[in-house]
Amino acid sequence: MTALSEYQRLESPGLWRLSVEDQRREVIVAFGDATLVIKDTRSESALAHWSLPAVARRNPGQMPALFSPADDTGEELEIDDETMIAAITKVHAIIAARQPHPGRLRGLLLLSFAAVISAAGLFWLPGALINHTAKVLPNAARLELGLAILSDLERLSGHPCTAPEGSLALTQLGQRLLGASGGQVLIVPEGVATSLHLPGGLVALNRHLIEDHDTPEVAAGYVLAENLRAELVDPVPLALRYAGLRATFHLLTTGEVPSDAFLGYGETLLTAVEVPVADDDLLKRFAKAGVGSSAYAYARDPSGETTLGLIEADPFGATPPAEPLLNDSDWVALQGICGS
């Protein structure tokens, strides 16, 4: 079809050359079917056909106008007819606008992709960053994290008890239950109902677990249960979700825990739902540590109805462990770790 119906019969004189070596010659310039037809002035035979979308003006704003094909082979057309110049410019612009624009489509696709990624990032990135940080965090940093949380928890629980003789006995108990580098047991005066665990292998026990019972096996059972819960549900990601993305990124990049990252986290810990542990898994911990499970079971439920599995399958129900958890003097010292 003709580029525009208003230019179907438009013609004008012009000067044309096929290459830079050729002399310019007078020609007739006419519109064809989306082409510019260059004809001989005498025979009116076509000398060249230029695709209108490929026509390029070499001297915008100057007269006479110089046009050439976009491939710049040296072919050139000079026109001084303003109507023809305006027509070429207009038709060229219209046809060019109708052509596909891969760059524009590519840009639109890139923008759409970026929008999708950004939207996904709002949901995916925080969780991914937190999980990655939790996986790569060394034990020393985990302990620092746990101590930072403990610092906030102390507002509610008080400072851990540290009477010297009792502290030595507590260290001995912790090594027996958790191994030489497996964690640390703390006794707190209040706030914690029974027990809870923190990152870095820290286990906090309420003082009543040692002061109100006749045997260290009760406290030992709570330590073993909390240690198992920490393995079932890593406390680090939970803590980092509370701290937020900025604090997590700061910890990942610097290895330092922001001082205010866990303000108020103590309340969250004290009101959290306790993760249940399977009797079979817990009994394995009792057997490995050389601790009977019955005392812990009755401490949790004096009737024994809900902890019957721990009582009946007590690995030392019939025969006591070869080595007691603590000797009598150490047990007495531990019971006095919080003083009067």
Salt bridges, closest charged atoms under 4 A:
GLU6 OE2 - LYS90 NZ 3.50
GLU11 OE2 - LYS39 NZ 3.12
ASP40 OD1 - ARG25 NH2 2.56
ASP72 OD1 - ARG58 NH2 2.16
GLU76 OE1 - ARG17 NH2 3.87
GLU76 OE1 - ARG24 NH2 2.82
GLU76 OE2 - ARG58 NH1 3.79
GLU78 OE1 - ARG24 NH1 2.63
ASP152 OD1 - ARG155 NE 2.94
GLU154 OE1 - HIS159 ND1 2.89
GLU211 OE2 - ARG207 NH2 2.92
ASP212 OD2 - HIS208 ND1 3.20
GLU226 OE1 - HIS197 ND1 2.74
GLU226 OE2 - ARG229 NH1 3.17
GLU231 OE1 - ARG285 NH2 2.51
ASP234 OD2 - ARG142 NH2 2.80
GLU267 OE1 - ARG155 NH2 2.87
GLU274 OE1 - ARG229 NH2 3.06
GLU274 OE1 - ARG300 NH2 3.14
